[in-house]
Amino acid sequence: MTVATNPLTDLLAEKGVLLADGATGTNLFAMGLEAGEAPELWNEQHPDRITKLHQDFVDAGADIILTNTFGGTRHRLKLHHAQDRVHSLNKTAAEIARAVADKAGRKVIVGGSVGPTGELLMPLGALTYEDAVAAFVEQMEGLQAGGADVAWIETMSSPDEIRAAAEAAAKVGLPYTYTGSFDTAGKTMMGLHPKDIHAVATDIGAGPLAVGANCGVGASDILSSLLDMTEADPAAIVIVKGNCGIPEYRGAEIHYSGTPPLMADYARLARDAGAKIIGGCCGTSCGHLAAMREALDNYVPGTRPTLETIVERIGPLRNKTANEGGAAPARERRRRG
């Protein structure tokens, strides 16, 4: 499959900006998923609930829906004694999403969600690069068999693991995108700076269709990362899929502070900052997504936002920015203020 005929690229060319879906895990918890359960097992145990989640996101206006396979590698599934079901669970997940997308009455892209293995690659851990590639291949073969349009590599912190997943996608013949989680002082846990996201896997296969950021710590922080990414390569197709406001513990439960109007404003700011694929991550409900859809449909171009504008409209940063040059202290002072 060439980039020229890829459904994601084609839809981007047609619409200019795409809306990706919202949270999977948060919404499944609301449907009854228990802490410690593997969401991926619900693809076979409760396919009706997974179908409903995808359908609700499509009804809210999503152009891209992600399969319920974030922890779909053998390394994650072995925690639930399901490592021998990698292919079937991923295939079933992709089939569920594909069926919803195909009856949408408009073009909807199915992204095969591929999260990190949860293992550290050598020399920091025991997982070899080759074994990581093999695990991702196994997962992606299932996603491809079920009808995924693209391998959606997400929430990554290690450049080597991004490369392993990208190599797997190239081996399987799936086009791919990848996003990092810049949740540690504005960088990924393994030290990747947002501005360096573009070059991680450009030499693998045909290169990524899009790169960007997801999850992290809050909507303001991911927009800060977005500014760095689009400044580094203004021509790149950049994804931003941020958490719904700020995560806060209320007793034993995590609550996300973002309201639909706040997420709508986040979508407008993301558009002004140069993102071409905009969605939500943890805490983002279908109601939030519908507000984002309306914001993008009624989009009036604005100037490229500054970090100060983002903080003023969305709220304070929860993390240090990734830039440690002369501007960083001023940004930090603003954050604390």
QUIGIPE-V638859 format. One record per pair of residues at least 24 apart in sequence whose ideal C-beta (glycine too) atoms are under 10 Angstrom apart, sorted by sequence separation. I is the first residue (numbers start at 1). J is the second residue. If there is no record, write none. Layout:
i=I j=J
i=I j=J
//
This chain:
i=43 j=67
i=67 j=91
i=68 j=92
i=69 j=93
i=90 j=114
i=115 j=139
i=150 j=174
i=151 j=175
i=152 j=176
i=153 j=177
i=154 j=178
i=155 j=179
i=156 j=180
i=157 j=181
i=212 j=236
i=216 j=240
i=218 j=242
i=219 j=243
i=242 j=266
i=256 j=280
i=258 j=282
i=260 j=284
i=263 j=287
i=264 j=288
i=267 j=291
i=268 j=292
i=271 j=295
i=307 j=331
i=311 j=335
i=27 j=52
i=28 j=53
i=43 j=68
i=67 j=92
i=68 j=93
i=69 j=94
i=114 j=139
i=136 j=161
i=140 j=165
i=144 j=169
i=149 j=174
i=150 j=175
i=151 j=176
i=152 j=177
i=153 j=178
i=154 j=179
i=155 j=180
i=156 j=181
i=157 j=182
i=176 j=201
i=188 j=213
i=211 j=236
i=212 j=237
i=213 j=238
i=214 j=239
i=216 j=241
i=217 j=242
i=218 j=243
i=219 j=244
i=220 j=245
i=221 j=246
i=242 j=267
i=256 j=281
i=258 j=283
i=260 j=285
i=263 j=288
i=264 j=289
i=266 j=291
i=267 j=292
i=270 j=295
i=271 j=296
i=24 j=50
i=27 j=53
i=42 j=68
i=43 j=69
i=67 j=93
i=68 j=94
i=113 j=139
i=114 j=140
i=132 j=158
i=139 j=165
i=143 j=169
i=148 j=174
i=149 j=175
i=150 j=176
i=151 j=177
i=152 j=178
i=153 j=179
i=154 j=180
i=155 j=181
i=157 j=183
i=162 j=188
i=210 j=236
i=211 j=237
i=212 j=238
i=213 j=239
i=214 j=240
i=215 j=241
i=216 j=242
i=217 j=243
i=218 j=244
i=219 j=245
i=220 j=246
i=240 j=266
i=256 j=282
i=257 j=283
i=258 j=284
i=262 j=288
i=263 j=289
i=264 j=290
i=265 j=291
i=266 j=292
i=267 j=293
i=269 j=295
i=270 j=296
i=308 j=334
i=311 j=337
i=40 j=67
i=41 j=68
i=66 j=93
i=67 j=94
i=112 j=139
i=137 j=164
i=141 j=168
i=145 j=172
i=150 j=177
i=151 j=178
i=152 j=179
i=153 j=180
i=154 j=181
i=157 j=184
i=210 j=237
i=211 j=238
i=212 j=239
i=213 j=240
i=214 j=241
i=215 j=242
i=216 j=243
i=218 j=245
i=219 j=246
i=240 j=267
i=256 j=283
i=258 j=285
i=260 j=287
i=261 j=288
i=263 j=290
i=264 j=291
i=265 j=292
i=267 j=294
i=268 j=295
i=272 j=299
i=307 j=334
i=40 j=68
i=67 j=95
i=68 j=96
i=69 j=97
i=112 j=140
i=132 j=160
i=133 j=161
i=136 j=164
i=137 j=165
i=140 j=168
i=144 j=172
i=155 j=183
i=162 j=190
i=176 j=204
i=188 j=216
i=194 j=222
i=197 j=225
i=208 j=236
i=209 j=237
i=210 j=238
i=211 j=239
i=212 j=240
i=213 j=241
i=214 j=242
i=215 j=243
i=218 j=246
i=242 j=270
i=254 j=282
i=255 j=283
i=256 j=284
i=259 j=287
i=260 j=288
i=263 j=291
i=264 j=292
i=267 j=295
i=268 j=296
i=271 j=299
i=272 j=300
i=307 j=335
i=24 j=53
i=27 j=56
i=39 j=68
i=40 j=69
i=43 j=72
i=67 j=96
i=68 j=97
i=114 j=143
i=132 j=161
i=135 j=164
i=136 j=165
i=139 j=168
i=140 j=169
i=143 j=172
i=144 j=173
i=159 j=188
i=161 j=190
i=176 j=205
i=179 j=208
i=208 j=237
i=210 j=239
i=212 j=241
i=213 j=242
i=214 j=243
i=217 j=246
i=218 j=247
i=240 j=269
i=241 j=270
i=254 j=283
i=256 j=285
i=259 j=288
i=260 j=289
i=262 j=291
i=263 j=292
i=264 j=293
i=266 j=295
i=267 j=296
i=271 j=300
i=272 j=301
i=273 j=302
i=23 j=53
i=24 j=54
i=27 j=57
i=39 j=69
i=40 j=70
i=41 j=71
i=67 j=97
i=112 j=142
i=113 j=143
i=133 j=163
i=134 j=164
i=135 j=165
i=136 j=166
i=137 j=167
i=138 j=168
i=140 j=170
i=141 j=171
i=142 j=172
i=144 j=174
i=157 j=187
i=158 j=188
i=160 j=190
i=162 j=192
i=175 j=205
i=176 j=206
i=178 j=208
i=183 j=213
i=186 j=216
i=194 j=224
i=195 j=225
i=209 j=239
i=217 j=247
i=240 j=270
i=258 j=288
i=260 j=290
i=261 j=291
i=264 j=294
i=265 j=295
i=268 j=298
i=271 j=301
i=272 j=302
i=274 j=304
i=22 j=53
i=39 j=70
i=40 j=71
i=65 j=96
i=66 j=97
i=67 j=98
i=112 j=143
i=129 j=160
i=132 j=163
i=133 j=164
i=136 j=167
i=137 j=168
i=140 j=171
i=141 j=172
i=143 j=174
i=157 j=188
i=158 j=189
i=159 j=190
i=170 j=201
i=174 j=205
i=175 j=206
i=176 j=207
i=177 j=208
i=178 j=209
i=179 j=210
i=180 j=211
i=182 j=213
i=186 j=217
i=194 j=225
i=197 j=228
i=198 j=229
i=208 j=239
i=239 j=270
i=240 j=271
i=260 j=291
i=264 j=295
i=268 j=299
i=271 j=302
i=272 j=303
i=273 j=304
i=21 j=53
i=39 j=71
i=40 j=72
i=65 j=97
i=111 j=143
i=112 j=144
i=129 j=161
i=132 j=164
i=133 j=165
i=136 j=168
i=137 j=169
i=140 j=172
i=141 j=173
i=156 j=188
i=157 j=189
i=158 j=190
i=159 j=191
i=169 j=201
i=173 j=205
i=175 j=207
i=176 j=208
i=177 j=209
i=178 j=210
i=179 j=211
i=180 j=212
i=181 j=213
i=182 j=214
i=183 j=215
i=184 j=216
i=193 j=225
i=194 j=226
i=195 j=227
i=196 j=228
i=197 j=229
i=238 j=270
i=256 j=288
i=259 j=291
i=260 j=292
i=263 j=295
i=264 j=296
i=267 j=299
i=268 j=300
i=272 j=304
i=273 j=305
i=21 j=54
i=24 j=57
i=38 j=71
i=39 j=72
i=40 j=73
i=65 j=98
i=110 j=143
i=125 j=158
i=127 j=160
i=131 j=164
i=132 j=165
i=133 j=166
i=135 j=168
i=136 j=169
i=137 j=170
i=139 j=172
i=140 j=173
i=141 j=174
i=155 j=188
i=156 j=189
i=157 j=190
i=158 j=191
i=159 j=192
i=171 j=204
i=172 j=205
i=175 j=208
i=176 j=209
i=177 j=210
i=178 j=211
i=179 j=212
i=180 j=213
i=181 j=214
i=182 j=215
i=183 j=216
i=184 j=217
i=194 j=227
i=195 j=228
i=196 j=229
i=199 j=232
i=240 j=273
i=242 j=275
i=258 j=291
i=268 j=301
i=269 j=302
i=272 j=305
i=273 j=306
i=22 j=56
i=23 j=57
i=38 j=72
i=112 j=146
i=114 j=148
i=124 j=158
i=127 j=161
i=129 j=163
i=130 j=164
i=133 j=167
i=134 j=168
i=137 j=171
i=138 j=172
i=140 j=174
i=156 j=190
i=157 j=191
i=158 j=192
i=166 j=200
i=167 j=201
i=170 j=204
i=171 j=205
i=175 j=209
i=176 j=210
i=177 j=211
i=178 j=212
i=179 j=213
i=180 j=214
i=181 j=215
i=182 j=216
i=183 j=217
i=194 j=228
i=195 j=229
i=198 j=232
i=199 j=233
i=240 j=274
i=241 j=275
i=260 j=294
i=261 j=295
i=264 j=298
i=268 j=302
i=271 j=305
i=21 j=56
i=22 j=57
i=65 j=100
i=112 j=147
i=113 j=148
i=129 j=164
i=132 j=167
i=133 j=168
i=136 j=171
i=137 j=172
i=157 j=192
i=162 j=197
i=166 j=201
i=169 j=204
i=170 j=205
i=175 j=210
i=176 j=211
i=177 j=212
i=179 j=214
i=180 j=215
i=181 j=216
i=182 j=217
i=183 j=218
i=186 j=221
i=193 j=228
i=194 j=229
i=195 j=230
i=197 j=232
i=198 j=233
i=238 j=273
i=240 j=275
i=245 j=280
i=247 j=282
i=260 j=295
i=269 j=304
i=270 j=305
i=21 j=57
i=40 j=76
i=41 j=77
i=65 j=101
i=110 j=146
i=112 j=148
i=124 j=160
i=128 j=164
i=132 j=168
i=133 j=169
i=136 j=172
i=140 j=176
i=156 j=192
i=165 j=201
i=166 j=202
i=168 j=204
i=169 j=205
i=170 j=206
i=178 j=214
i=179 j=215
i=180 j=216
i=181 j=217
i=193 j=229
i=194 j=230
i=195 j=231
i=196 j=232
i=197 j=233
i=238 j=274
i=239 j=275
i=240 j=276
i=241 j=277
i=242 j=278
i=244 j=280
i=247 j=283
i=269 j=305
i=273 j=309
i=20 j=57
i=21 j=58
i=40 j=77
i=64 j=101
i=110 j=147
i=111 j=148
i=112 j=149
i=114 j=151
i=115 j=152
i=116 j=153
i=120 j=157
i=121 j=158
i=127 j=164
i=130 j=167
i=133 j=170
i=134 j=171
i=159 j=196
i=163 j=200
i=164 j=201
i=166 j=203
i=167 j=204
i=168 j=205
i=169 j=206
i=170 j=207
i=179 j=216
i=188 j=225
i=194 j=231
i=195 j=232
i=198 j=235
i=219 j=256
i=237 j=274
i=238 j=275
i=239 j=276
i=240 j=277
i=241 j=278
i=242 j=279
i=243 j=280
i=244 j=281
i=245 j=282
i=246 j=283
i=268 j=305
i=272 j=309
i=273 j=310
i=19 j=57
i=22 j=60
i=38 j=76
i=44 j=82
i=63 j=101
i=110 j=148
i=111 j=149
i=112 j=150
i=113 j=151
i=114 j=152
i=115 j=153
i=116 j=154
i=120 j=158
i=121 j=159
i=122 j=160
i=129 j=167
i=133 j=171
i=159 j=197
i=162 j=200
i=163 j=201
i=166 j=204
i=167 j=205
i=183 j=221
i=186 j=224
i=187 j=225
i=194 j=232
i=195 j=233
i=198 j=236
i=218 j=256
i=219 j=257
i=236 j=274
i=237 j=275
i=238 j=276
i=239 j=277
i=240 j=278
i=241 j=279
i=242 j=280
i=243 j=281
i=244 j=282
i=245 j=283
i=272 j=310
i=21 j=60
i=38 j=77
i=41 j=80
i=54 j=93
i=58 j=97
i=62 j=101
i=65 j=104
i=76 j=115
i=79 j=118
i=109 j=148
i=110 j=149
i=111 j=150
i=112 j=151
i=113 j=152
i=114 j=153
i=115 j=154
i=116 j=155
i=119 j=158
i=121 j=160
i=161 j=200
i=162 j=201
i=165 j=204
i=166 j=205
i=169 j=208
i=182 j=221
i=183 j=222
i=186 j=225
i=193 j=232
i=197 j=236
i=218 j=257
i=219 j=258
i=235 j=274
i=237 j=276
i=238 j=277
i=239 j=278
i=240 j=279
i=241 j=280
i=242 j=281
i=243 j=282
i=244 j=283
i=245 j=284
i=21 j=61
i=22 j=62
i=28 j=68
i=40 j=80
i=57 j=97
i=72 j=112
i=76 j=116
i=78 j=118
i=109 j=149
i=110 j=150
i=111 j=151
i=112 j=152
i=113 j=153
i=114 j=154
i=115 j=155
i=116 j=156
i=120 j=160
i=121 j=161
i=159 j=199
i=160 j=200
i=163 j=203
i=164 j=204
i=182 j=222
i=198 j=238
i=218 j=258
i=230 j=270
i=234 j=274
i=236 j=276
i=237 j=277
i=238 j=278
i=239 j=279
i=240 j=280
i=241 j=281
i=242 j=282
i=243 j=283
i=244 j=284
i=269 j=309
i=270 j=310
i=19 j=60
i=21 j=62
i=24 j=65
i=38 j=79
i=41 j=82
i=44 j=85
i=59 j=100
i=63 j=104
i=72 j=113
i=73 j=114
i=75 j=116
i=76 j=117
i=108 j=149
i=109 j=150
i=111 j=152
i=112 j=153
i=113 j=154
i=114 j=155
i=115 j=156
i=116 j=157
i=117 j=158
i=120 j=161
i=156 j=197
i=159 j=200
i=163 j=204
i=166 j=207
i=181 j=222
i=187 j=228
i=197 j=238
i=233 j=274
i=240 j=281
i=241 j=282
i=242 j=283
i=243 j=284
i=244 j=285
i=269 j=310
i=19 j=61
i=20 j=62
i=21 j=63
i=24 j=66
i=38 j=80
i=40 j=82
i=43 j=85
i=50 j=92
i=54 j=96
i=58 j=100
i=62 j=104
i=69 j=111
i=71 j=113
i=72 j=114
i=73 j=115
i=75 j=117
i=76 j=118
i=107 j=149
i=110 j=152
i=111 j=153
i=113 j=155
i=114 j=156
i=116 j=158
i=119 j=161
i=121 j=163
i=158 j=200
i=159 j=201
i=162 j=204
i=166 j=208
i=182 j=224
i=183 j=225
i=186 j=228
i=197 j=239
i=227 j=269
i=231 j=273
i=242 j=284
i=19 j=62
i=20 j=63
i=21 j=64
i=22 j=65
i=23 j=66
i=24 j=67
i=25 j=68
i=36 j=79
i=37 j=80
i=38 j=81
i=50 j=93
i=53 j=96
i=54 j=97
i=57 j=100
i=58 j=101
i=63 j=106
i=65 j=108
i=66 j=109
i=67 j=110
i=69 j=112
i=70 j=113
i=71 j=114
i=72 j=115
i=73 j=116
i=74 j=117
i=75 j=118
i=76 j=119
i=109 j=152
i=111 j=154
i=121 j=164
i=179 j=222
i=182 j=225
i=219 j=262
i=223 j=266
i=226 j=269
i=230 j=273
i=231 j=274
i=241 j=284
i=245 j=288
i=18 j=62
i=19 j=63
i=20 j=64
i=21 j=65
i=22 j=66
i=24 j=68
i=36 j=80
i=38 j=82
i=41 j=85
i=44 j=88
i=53 j=97
i=54 j=98
i=55 j=99
i=56 j=100
i=63 j=107
i=64 j=108
i=65 j=109
i=66 j=110
i=67 j=111
i=69 j=113
i=70 j=114
i=71 j=115
i=73 j=117
i=75 j=119
i=117 j=161
i=156 j=200
i=181 j=225
i=182 j=226
i=194 j=238
i=219 j=263
i=222 j=266
i=226 j=270
i=229 j=273
i=230 j=274
i=244 j=288
i=266 j=310
i=269 j=313
i=18 j=63
i=19 j=64
i=20 j=65
i=21 j=66
i=24 j=69
i=25 j=70
i=40 j=85
i=43 j=88
i=44 j=89
i=47 j=92
i=51 j=96
i=54 j=99
i=55 j=100
i=58 j=103
i=59 j=104
i=61 j=106
i=63 j=108
i=64 j=109
i=65 j=110
i=66 j=111
i=67 j=112
i=68 j=113
i=69 j=114
i=70 j=115
i=71 j=116
i=73 j=118
i=102 j=147
i=116 j=161
i=180 j=225
i=228 j=273
i=229 j=274
i=230 j=275
i=244 j=289
i=265 j=310
i=268 j=313
i=269 j=314
i=17 j=63
i=18 j=64
i=20 j=66
i=24 j=70
i=25 j=71
i=40 j=86
i=43 j=89
i=47 j=93
i=50 j=96
i=51 j=97
i=54 j=100
i=55 j=101
i=58 j=104
i=62 j=108
i=63 j=109
i=64 j=110
i=65 j=111
i=66 j=112
i=67 j=113
i=69 j=115
i=70 j=116
i=71 j=117
i=73 j=119
i=94 j=140
i=97 j=143
i=101 j=147
i=116 j=162
i=162 j=208
i=182 j=228
i=219 j=265
i=220 j=266
i=223 j=269
i=226 j=272
i=227 j=273
i=229 j=275
i=230 j=276
i=42 j=89
i=43 j=90
i=49 j=96
i=50 j=97
i=53 j=100
i=54 j=101
i=58 j=105
i=62 j=109
i=64 j=111
i=66 j=113
i=67 j=114
i=71 j=118
i=95 j=142
i=99 j=146
i=101 j=148
i=117 j=164
i=182 j=229
i=219 j=266
i=223 j=270
i=226 j=273
i=227 j=274
i=266 j=313
i=15 j=63
i=41 j=89
i=43 j=91
i=44 j=92
i=47 j=95
i=48 j=96
i=51 j=99
i=52 j=100
i=55 j=103
i=58 j=106
i=65 j=113
i=66 j=114
i=90 j=138
i=94 j=142
i=95 j=143
i=98 j=146
i=99 j=147
i=101 j=149
i=116 j=164
i=117 j=165
i=153 j=201
i=218 j=266
i=219 j=267
i=222 j=270
i=225 j=273
i=226 j=274
i=265 j=313
i=266 j=314
i=14 j=63
i=40 j=89
i=43 j=92
i=44 j=93
i=47 j=96
i=51 j=100
i=55 j=104
i=86 j=135
i=90 j=139
i=93 j=142
i=94 j=143
i=97 j=146
i=98 j=147
i=116 j=165
i=162 j=211
i=180 j=229
i=220 j=269
i=223 j=272
i=224 j=273
i=226 j=275
i=265 j=314
i=40 j=90
i=43 j=93
i=50 j=100
i=54 j=104
i=58 j=108
i=89 j=139
i=90 j=140
i=91 j=141
i=92 j=142
i=93 j=143
i=94 j=144
i=95 j=145
i=96 j=146
i=97 j=147
i=98 j=148
i=115 j=165
i=219 j=269
i=223 j=273
i=12 j=63
i=38 j=89
i=42 j=93
i=43 j=94
i=57 j=108
i=87 j=138
i=90 j=141
i=91 j=142
i=94 j=145
i=95 j=146
i=96 j=147
i=97 j=148
i=98 j=149
i=114 j=165
i=219 j=270
i=262 j=313
i=263 j=314
i=11 j=63
i=40 j=92
i=43 j=95
i=44 j=96
i=47 j=99
i=75 j=127
i=83 j=135
i=86 j=138
i=87 j=139
i=90 j=142
i=91 j=143
i=94 j=146
i=95 j=147
i=97 j=149
i=114 j=166
i=223 j=275
i=226 j=278
i=262 j=314
i=11 j=64
i=40 j=93
i=43 j=96
i=86 j=139
i=89 j=142
i=90 j=143
i=91 j=144
i=92 j=145
i=93 j=146
i=94 j=147
i=95 j=148
i=222 j=275
i=262 j=315
i=39 j=93
i=42 j=96
i=43 j=97
i=54 j=108
i=87 j=141
i=88 j=142
i=90 j=144
i=91 j=145
i=92 j=146
i=94 j=148
i=114 j=168
i=8 j=63
i=83 j=138
i=86 j=141
i=87 j=142
i=90 j=145
i=91 j=146
i=93 j=148
i=94 j=149
i=114 j=169
i=153 j=208
i=8 j=64
i=54 j=110
i=75 j=131
i=86 j=142
i=87 j=143
i=90 j=146
i=91 j=147
i=258 j=314
i=7 j=64
i=74 j=131
i=75 j=132
i=85 j=142
i=88 j=145
i=89 j=146
i=91 j=148
i=112 j=169
i=151 j=208
i=152 j=209
i=258 j=315
i=77 j=135
i=87 j=145
i=88 j=146
i=90 j=148
i=150 j=208
i=151 j=209
i=152 j=210
i=153 j=211
i=154 j=212
i=155 j=213
i=156 j=214
i=212 j=270
i=257 j=315
i=73 j=132
i=76 j=135
i=87 j=146
i=150 j=209
i=154 j=213
i=155 j=214
i=156 j=215
i=179 j=238
i=222 j=281
i=74 j=134
i=75 j=135
i=112 j=172
i=114 j=174
i=149 j=209
i=150 j=210
i=154 j=214
i=155 j=215
i=177 j=237
i=179 j=239
i=181 j=241
i=183 j=243
i=73 j=134
i=74 j=135
i=154 j=215
i=155 j=216
i=178 j=239
i=179 j=240
i=219 j=280
i=73 j=135
i=74 j=136
i=77 j=139
i=112 j=174
i=114 j=176
i=152 j=214
i=177 j=239
i=179 j=241
i=181 j=243
i=213 j=275
i=219 j=281
i=72 j=135
i=73 j=136
i=76 j=139
i=114 j=177
i=212 j=275
i=72 j=136
i=74 j=138
i=75 j=139
i=112 j=176
i=114 j=178
i=212 j=276
i=219 j=283
i=73 j=138
i=74 j=139
i=111 j=176
i=116 j=181
i=210 j=275
i=212 j=277
i=214 j=279
i=216 j=281
i=217 j=282
i=219 j=284
i=72 j=138
i=73 j=139
i=111 j=177
i=115 j=181
i=124 j=190
i=210 j=276
i=212 j=278
i=214 j=280
i=215 j=281
i=216 j=282
i=72 j=139
i=73 j=140
i=210 j=277
i=212 j=279
i=214 j=281
i=215 j=282
i=71 j=139
i=72 j=140
i=209 j=277
i=213 j=281
i=214 j=282
i=246 j=314
i=121 j=190
i=245 j=314
i=246 j=315
i=69 j=139
i=72 j=142
i=120 j=190
i=234 j=304
i=245 j=315
i=246 j=316
i=69 j=140
i=72 j=143
i=247 j=318
i=242 j=314
i=246 j=318
i=40 j=113
i=69 j=142
i=116 j=189
i=231 j=304
i=69 j=143
i=230 j=304
i=67 j=142
i=243 j=318
i=21 j=97
i=67 j=143
i=69 j=146
i=227 j=304
i=227 j=305
i=67 j=146
i=69 j=148
i=226 j=305
i=227 j=306
i=228 j=307
i=67 j=147
i=227 j=307
i=67 j=148
i=66 j=148
i=70 j=152
i=223 j=305
i=69 j=152
i=224 j=307
i=227 j=310
i=66 j=150
i=70 j=154
i=223 j=307
i=226 j=310
i=64 j=149
i=67 j=152
i=70 j=155
i=154 j=239
i=64 j=150
i=66 j=152
i=155 j=241
i=223 j=309
i=224 j=310
i=21 j=108
i=65 j=152
i=152 j=239
i=154 j=241
i=220 j=307
i=223 j=310
i=224 j=311
i=64 j=152
i=66 j=154
i=222 j=310
i=223 j=311
i=18 j=107
i=20 j=109
i=24 j=113
i=152 j=241
i=221 j=310
i=18 j=108
i=21 j=111
i=220 j=310
i=223 j=313
i=224 j=314
i=18 j=109
i=20 j=111
i=219 j=310
i=220 j=311
i=223 j=314
i=15 j=107
i=73 j=165
i=220 j=312
i=222 j=314
i=14 j=107
i=220 j=313
i=221 j=314
i=224 j=317
i=228 j=321
i=7 j=101
i=219 j=313
i=220 j=314
i=221 j=315
i=223 j=317
i=225 j=319
i=227 j=321
i=228 j=322
i=11 j=106
i=73 j=168
i=219 j=314
i=220 j=315
i=221 j=316
i=224 j=319
i=228 j=323
i=11 j=107
i=218 j=314
i=219 j=315
i=220 j=316
i=221 j=317
i=224 j=320
i=225 j=321
i=227 j=323
i=10 j=107
i=11 j=108
i=12 j=109
i=218 j=315
i=220 j=317
i=221 j=318
i=222 j=319
i=224 j=321
i=225 j=322
i=11 j=109
i=179 j=277
i=218 j=316
i=220 j=318
i=221 j=319
i=224 j=322
i=8 j=107
i=10 j=109
i=218 j=317
i=219 j=318
i=220 j=319
i=221 j=320
i=224 j=323
i=7 j=107
i=9 j=109
i=115 j=215
i=177 j=277
i=181 j=281
i=217 j=317
i=218 j=318
i=221 j=321
i=7 j=108
i=8 j=109
i=217 j=318
i=218 j=319
i=221 j=322
i=7 j=109
i=8 j=110
i=179 j=281
i=216 j=318
i=217 j=319
i=6 j=109
i=7 j=110
i=8 j=111
i=43 j=146
i=216 j=319
i=224 j=331
i=224 j=335
i=64 j=177
i=221 j=335
i=220 j=335
i=155 j=281
i=196 j=322
i=154 j=281
i=155 j=282
i=194 j=321
i=195 j=322
i=111 j=239
i=194 j=322
i=195 j=323
i=193 j=322
i=194 j=323
i=192 j=322
i=193 j=323
i=186 j=317
i=191 j=322
i=193 j=324
i=20 j=152
i=187 j=319
i=186 j=319
i=187 j=320
i=185 j=319
i=186 j=320
i=187 j=321
i=188 j=322
i=183 j=318
i=184 j=319
i=185 j=320
i=186 j=321
i=187 j=322
i=183 j=319
i=184 j=320
i=185 j=321
i=186 j=322
i=187 j=323
i=182 j=319
i=185 j=322
i=186 j=323
i=187 j=324
i=11 j=149
i=184 j=322
i=186 j=324
i=182 j=321
i=185 j=324
i=182 j=322
i=8 j=149
i=9 j=150
i=7 j=149
i=8 j=150
i=186 j=328
i=6 j=149
i=7 j=150
i=6 j=150
i=8 j=152
i=186 j=331
i=1 j=149
i=66 j=214
i=1 j=150
i=20 j=177
i=9 j=175
i=111 j=277
i=8 j=175
i=6 j=174
i=7 j=175
i=109 j=277
i=111 j=279
i=6 j=175
i=8 j=177
i=5 j=175
i=1 j=173
i=3 j=175
i=1 j=174
i=2 j=175
i=1 j=175
i=64 j=239
i=66 j=241
i=64 j=241
i=18 j=210
i=20 j=212
i=23 j=215
i=20 j=214
i=12 j=209
i=12 j=210
i=6 j=206
i=9 j=209
i=8 j=209
i=9 j=210
i=3 j=205
i=4 j=206
i=8 j=210
i=3 j=206
i=6 j=209
i=2 j=206
i=3 j=207
i=1 j=206
i=3 j=208
i=3 j=209
i=64 j=277
i=66 j=279
i=63 j=277
i=64 j=278
i=65 j=279
i=63 j=278
i=64 j=279
i=63 j=279
i=26 j=243
i=35 j=252
i=62 j=279
i=23 j=241
i=26 j=244
i=35 j=253
i=62 j=280
i=18 j=237
i=20 j=239
i=22 j=241
i=20 j=240
i=21 j=241
i=23 j=243
i=18 j=239
i=20 j=241
i=23 j=244
i=26 j=247
i=22 j=244
i=57 j=279
i=57 j=280
i=29 j=253
i=62 j=286
i=12 j=237
i=29 j=254
i=60 j=285
i=61 j=286
i=60 j=286
i=57 j=284
i=59 j=286
i=60 j=287
i=62 j=289
i=9 j=237
i=26 j=254
i=57 j=285
i=58 j=286
i=60 j=288
i=61 j=289
i=62 j=290
i=8 j=237
i=56 j=285
i=57 j=286
i=60 j=289
i=61 j=290
i=26 j=256
i=56 j=286
i=59 j=289
i=60 j=290
i=61 j=291
i=62 j=292
i=63 j=293
i=55 j=286
i=56 j=287
i=58 j=289
i=59 j=290
i=60 j=291
i=61 j=292
i=62 j=293
i=57 j=289
i=60 j=292
i=61 j=293
i=23 j=256
i=53 j=286
i=56 j=289
i=57 j=290
i=60 j=293
i=61 j=294
i=63 j=296
i=56 j=290
i=60 j=294
i=61 j=296
i=61 j=297
i=22 j=263
i=19 j=267
i=17 j=267
i=17 j=270
i=17 j=271
i=26 j=280
i=16 j=271
i=26 j=281
i=27 j=282
i=30 j=285
i=23 j=279
i=25 j=281
i=26 j=282
i=27 j=283
i=18 j=275
i=20 j=277
i=22 j=279
i=23 j=280
i=24 j=281
i=25 j=282
i=26 j=283
i=27 j=284
i=17 j=275
i=18 j=276
i=19 j=277
i=20 j=278
i=21 j=279
i=22 j=280
i=23 j=281
i=24 j=282
i=25 j=283
i=26 j=284
i=27 j=285
i=17 j=276
i=18 j=277
i=19 j=278
i=20 j=279
i=21 j=280
i=22 j=281
i=23 j=282
i=26 j=285
i=27 j=286
i=16 j=276
i=17 j=277
i=18 j=278
i=19 j=279
i=20 j=280
i=21 j=281
i=22 j=282
i=23 j=283
i=24 j=284
i=15 j=276
i=17 j=278
i=18 j=279
i=19 j=280
i=20 j=281
i=22 j=283
i=23 j=284
i=22 j=284
i=23 j=285
i=21 j=284
i=22 j=285
i=23 j=286
i=12 j=276
i=20 j=284
i=22 j=286
i=12 j=277
i=21 j=286
i=22 j=287
i=23 j=288
i=22 j=288
i=23 j=289
i=22 j=289
i=21 j=289
i=22 j=290
i=8 j=277
i=20 j=289
i=19 j=289
i=22 j=292
i=19 j=290
i=20 j=292
i=19 j=292
i=19 j=293
i=19 j=295
i=19 j=296
i=18 j=296
i=19 j=297
i=17 j=296
i=16 j=296
i=17 j=297
i=15 j=296
i=17 j=299
i=16 j=299
//
